[in-house]
Amino acid sequence: MRTNTAVSRLRGDGRGWTLISIALGWVFVLGGRFLVPAVLPQVKTTFAVGNLGVGIAVTLMWATYAIMQSPAGILIDRLGERRLLTGSLLFTAGSVVILGAAPVFIIFLSGCGVFGLATGLYGPARGTALSRTFPSNDNAAIGATLAAGSVGSAVLPLTAGAVVDELGWRVVIISLVPLLAVTSVFTHRVIANRHTTTPPTASESTSRSQIVSIQGLIANGIRALRHRGVALAGTAVALMLFAFQGLSAFYVTYLVSAKQLDQSLAAGMLALLFLGGAITQVTAGAITTRFGERITLTAMTVIGVPALIAVPLVDGIVPLAVVSVLIGSRLGIAPVSNAYIIAVLPDTVTGTAWGTLRSGFFLFGATGSTVVGAMASRELLAESFFLLAGVTAIAAVLYARLPARTVANSDTKGETSAP
């Protein structure tokens, strides 16, 4: 009932179209990002590379995504969300062409880097656009959007696993291009832009004041990041991302090689993981309203510890399916963490500080796939799940120490307003 009520409040005054366009874009941006792990066996065969090589490719994709977060955050405050969201979708379409047409592995790696940079423009603008459009229901709006992305991350890799042998991995990846192009047009039409434009005839003094303004944004943004609530939540998110990147990059590979599942069935397990995440992301807002951020985040994180430990220990389709769904529940932390951090950041530097923070935790999280890839190259892929479980446990401890949003909000606003 509470979930239905929260969702009903997301409509009206054109806000429903805003939510749909942002969510649809996230379906293809996030879902497309998980196409690569789904077709890794074919990519490895085509380019004759090992687990470490493809692990580096996935890390590069996420590392460049991370690097773009801080510039994207600054651009939000200077240009507005509509331009960034639309541009991200178009640049992503171009990067997909590079990936699908790559004749050698070094070009494929370059495509991964461009893909990360292009999609990196989307995340910060997505979060601030939703928080500004739905100030009283940010948990529900962000949760619905992230759930849509999880559905895309389930459906697209599952579809890829089913048709990749017949069509080839190149065709599967390039098929994203028309979907991204159409979504970019839709997004440009429905998103309201928010930025202050500078006339083309602006004087040199105005240009200097813009530089000072940007420097002030960066300084205030860095000051906001020092707050205890922001630091705890950001560090916990970084650890959870590290574990998730390591898991998602090699989950299909592990199920195929160690559990002897065929690729389509292994891709189905990955799909179940994201469907489990979609369920928790949709319900996270209602759960948080009842129990608060700290309890919700801690509980969702704790569930992931035994689930990861169980992966190497269980056999059979049904047990693996249950474990996959339980692992996916960790994705429910994203809307709660995102809404918490954005809410406690000062309005004047929300984009800058949020982008900088995202750069930090995504850059750290991106190393997860390389670490797991290196372990896999040493025949330690099963043991890597125990490592990821330990990292998740540390994140749970950090979430358990998170201050209430009201306390964190007042402290952060006061700190950034000080001279």
N, C-alpha and C positions, 0 to 999 in steps of 0.2 A: 504493500500500500504506500509506504513512504517513498519507495523507489519510483512508483508511478506518479506520485505527486511531484516529486523533484523533476521528473522528465517533463511533466505538463507545464512546469514553470519556465521551460526553455523555449517556449513558442510565443509568438506575438510580436508585433512591431517589426517584422522582417527578421527577427533574430533567429528564427528557425532555419531560414535559408543560409544565414551565416554559419550556423552550426553544421548544416549538411555539407556546405562547400568545403569547410575546413576538415571535417571528418572524412569526406570523400578523398580529398588530397592526401590525407594521412594514410588512407587505405593503400594507395599506390606507392607512396614514398616509403612507408615502413614495410609493407608487404613486398615491395620490390627489393628491399635490402636483404630480405631473407630468401629470395630466389637463389642467390649464389650458394649458400650452404646446402640448399636442396638439390643442386645440380653439381656439387663438388666432385662426385665420382667421375662424371663425364668430363669436367674441366681438367681434372688430374690426368685422365687418359689422353685428352687432346694435346696437352702441353707437356706431358711426361714429367710431372712434378710430384713431390711427395706431400705428406701431411704438413710439414713445416712450411713449405712453399705456399700452399693454399691458406694456411693459418696466417701467414704474413699478408696475403691478399685481403683477407677479412679484417685484419688489424688495420691495414692501410685505409680501408673504406671507413672504418669507424674513427680512426685517428684524424683524418681530414675532416670528417663530420664534426669532430670535437673542436678542431682548430677554428672552424668557421663560426662556432657559437658566439664567441665574444664579438667579432666584427658584426655579426648579424644582430646582436643585441644593441650595439651602438647605432646601427642603421635603422632599427625600429624607432628609436628616439629622434632620428633625423629625417627619415623618409616615410615611415608608416608601414603598417602590416600588409596592406593590399599589394604594394609593389613587391615586397619580399616574398610573399606567398606565391604570387603569380610567376615571378622570375624564377623561384626555386623549382617550380613544376616544369617550366620550359627548359631550364639548364639540366634538370634531371633527365628529361627526354633525350637531350643531346648526349649525355654521358652514357645512357643505355645503348645508344648506337655504337659508341666506342667499345663498350664491353662485348656486345654481340658480334661485332665485326673484327675483333682483335685477331691478327694473323699469328702473333707470337705472344708468349707469356708476359714479356715486358710491357707490351701495349695493353694487355689485359690488366696488369697492375696499374698502369696509368689511368685506365678507365675506372678502376676501383677508386683511385684518388679523386678523380673529377666527380664521380658519383657522390662521394662523401662530401665534397665541397658544395655541390649543388643542393643536396638534401639538407646540409647544415643550415641553410638559410631558412628552412621551413619551421624547425622546432621552436626556436624562441618566439617567432612571430605568431605561431599557433597558440602558444601559451598566453601571451599578453593579449592577443585579440579576444580570446575566450574569456579571460579574467575581466577585461574591460566591458565586454558585451554582457556578461552574466555576473555582475559583482556579488549578487546575493546567492548565486547557485554555481559558483565556480567549480566546486567539487563534482557536481553532477555533469556540467558541461564538459569539463576536461575528462571526466571518467567516460562519458559517452563517446568522445572523440578517440580516446586511447583504446576503448573497446572496439571501435570500428577498425582501428589500425591492427588490433590483435586478430580480428576476423580476417582482414586482408592478409595478415601474416600466416594465417591458417589455410585459407583458401588458395592463395597464389602458389605457395610451395607444394601443397597437396596436388593441385592441378598440374604443376610442373612435373612432379614425380610420376604422374599418370601418363603424360604425353611426351616426356623428354626422349624416351627411346625411339618413338616414332618420328617426332619432328626435329629432334636435336636440340641441344641446350642453347644454341645461338638464336634460333627462331623463338624459343620460349622467352628468352630475355628481351629480344627486340619487340615482342608483341606488346610490351608496356608502352611503347612510344605513343600510339594513338590515344590510349587511355589517359596518359599524362597531359597530352596536348588539349584534349577536350575539357578536362578538369581545370586546366589553367584558364581557359576562356570563361568557364562558369564562375570560377573564383573571382576573376577580375570584375565581373559584372555585379556580384552580390556583396562583396566585402566593402565596408565603408572605410575610406582611408583616413588616417589620423597623423598628420605631421604639419609642421610650419614650414612653408616654402619660402625661399629667398628669391627676390626678383632678379632677373638676369642683369639688371643695371646696378646691382649692389656695389657700394664703394669698397675701397681697400680696408677702411676701418671696420666695415661690417664683416669683411672676411676675417680680420684679426679677431673680432669678437666671437665669431663662430669657432675659431681655434680654441680660444679661451673657454668657450662654452663646452666644447668637447672634452677639454682637459678637466674641467670641473665635473663633468659627468663621470669620467673615469675615476677621479679621486674620490668622489662621493660613493661611487659604486664599490670601490675597493674597501672603503670604510664600512659599508653595510655588510660586506662579506665576513667581517671579523666578529660579528655578533654570534653568541654561543648557539642560538637556535639554528641560524643559517649554517654555521660550520658543522654542527652535529648532523643535520639533515643532509647537507651536501656530501659529507664524508660517507655517511651510510649509503646514500644513493650511488656513490662511486664504487663502493665495495660490491653492492648488488649488481651494478652494471658489469663489473669485472667478472663476477660469477656467471652472469647471464650470457655475456659474449663468449666466454669459454665454453659454456654449455651448448648454446644454440649453433655455434660454428661446427661442432663435431657430433651433435646428437644423432643425426641421421647416419653419419659415417660409423659411429660406434654401434648403433643398432644393426647396421648391415654387416659389419665385420665381426662383432663379438656375439650378437644375439641371433645372427643368421636370418634376419628378416630381409625380404626383398625390398627394393628401394621404394616402391609405391606404399608398402605397408609402413616402412620406417618414416616416410614423409607424412603418413597419416598420424603417426605418434607425435610428430612435431606439430601437426595441425591441432591435435587434442591439447597439447601444451598451450597453444595460443587461445584455443576456445576456453580452456580453464581460466586463462588470464582475462579474456573478455568478460566472463561472468563476474569475476571479482572486481574488475574495473567498473562495470555498470552498477554494482551494488556497493562499491566502496564509499560513495557519498552518503548513502543512508546509514551505513554502518558507522561512519565517522561522526555523523550527526548524533548518534546515540551514545557512542563510547569515547569519542574524542580521537585526535590524531595519534597520540602516543600509544594508546592501547591498540588501535587498529593497525598501525604500522608495525609494532612489535609482534603482534599475533601473526600477521601475514608473513613476516620474515621468518619467524620461528618455524612455521609449517614447512618452509623450504629446506630446512636442515635435514630431517630424517628422509624427506623425499629424495634428495640428492644422494644420500648414503645408500638408499635402496636400489638405485639404478643398476650398479654392478651385481647386486645380490639377488635380484628377482629374475625369473624366467617366465615365459608364457605371455601370450598376447594380452589377456585380461589384466594380470598384475602390472605389466608395463603401461597399459592404457591408464590404469588408476594412478600410477606414479606420475605419468606425464601430466595428467590433469592437476595433481597436487603441486607439481613443480610450477605449472603455469600460474598458480594462485599468487606467486611472488609478483606478477605484473600488476596486481592490484595496488601496490604501493605507489605507483607512478602518479595517478591523479591526486592522491592525498599529499604526497611529498611536494609535487609541483604547486598545488594550490596553497599549501602551507608556506613555501618559500616565497612565492610571488606575493602573497598577502602581506608578509612581514617586511618586504623590501619597500623603501620609500618610492612614492609615485614618480618622482622626478628622475630616478635612475633605475626604474624597474627593468627596462630593456637592457641597459648596460650591465648592471649587476647580474641579472639573470643569465645573460649571454656569457659573461665571464665565468660564472659558476658552472654552467653547462660545459664550457670548454674544458674546465678542470676535471670534472668527474667523467665526462665522456672520453677524454684523452687517456685517463687512467684505466677506465673500463675497457678501452680498445685493446689493451695489452693482454686481456684475458685469452683471446683466441690464439695469440702467439705462444703464450705460456702453455696452454693445453696442447697446441700443435707440437711444441718441443717435447712435451711429455709423451705424446703419442708416437713421435719418432723414436723414442726410447722404450717403446712397448709399455708405457705407463698410463695409457688412456683410461683404464678402469680406475686407477689410483687418483686421477685428476678429479674425479667426482668427490672424493673425500676432501681434497684441497678446497674445492668450491663450497662444500658444506661448511668447512671451517671459516671461510671468508664470510659466508652468510651469517654464521653465528655471531661474528664480531659486529656486523651491521645491526643485528637484533639488539645487542647490548647498547649501541649508540642510540637507537630509536627509543629504548626504554628510558633514556635520560633526557628526552626532548622536552623543552618547556612548552607550556600551553601557548596557543597562537596569540591570545590577547596580551600575555606578558611579553612575548617575543616582539610583537608588533609595536607596543609602546616603547620598548627599549631601543629598537632599531630606529624608529622615527626620531627619537630624542638624540641618538648618537649622530645621525647624519645632518641634523639641523644645527648642531653645535658648530661654532666658528673654527 
